[in-house]
Amino acid sequence: MGVLAVHKNMNKKLPTINFKGKEYTLISERVKYFNETYSKGSIRTELVSSPESDRVIVKATIWPGDSERFFTGYSQAKWSDTSSFVNKSSALENAETSAVGRALALMGIGVTDSIASLDEVKKAQNVVSKITNGQSFTGDEYQQAIDVDYGSVAEATRQAHKEARAEYKTNKKAYQPKTLSHVDLLEE
């Protein structure tokens, strides 16, 4: 168990876990806290994308029950996402849980390092790993990773570009770019 996240308006501390050096409050803890604290509130979810779409988009709306304020979070998941075992069978449920977690985080519940879901953080770390190891990834994966953890993705990209430049300078004739961005580097 990691450190405890404190909701801004309450004294109750929520347990966190440490994932790759970052503290994270599980969505289940956020939901429990919301239900205990806001008994007149509600959590509503809505499927935004079409039911047959490969990309599932879910909207979650949190109403504390005692104000005119609403907190909205969106999330997406793809049934065809090969980097996520969960999405292959439960993309809808995964997107819904992430949307709820995001909306609760926007309300200030369980925020530690960021409002990203654990799944989003894992995907970002997966892209960083792919960059570091010279593996391919999609533009969507890269953009989502940047949105979640810009610092780590940017650093991994800088390091990969530095290594590609060095490799190119060492052996220009035999050099084979690993990614399209490495091809662009050759023109710099």
PyMOL commands that set and color helices and strands:
alter all, ss='L'
color gray80, all
select helices_A, chain A and resi 27-37+85-106+118-132+139-170+180-186
alter helices_A, ss='H'
color red, helices_A
select strands_A, chain A and resi 4-6+13-15+17-19+22-24+42-47+55-63+71-78
alter strands_A, ss='S'
color yellow, strands_A
deselect
rebuild
show_as cartoon
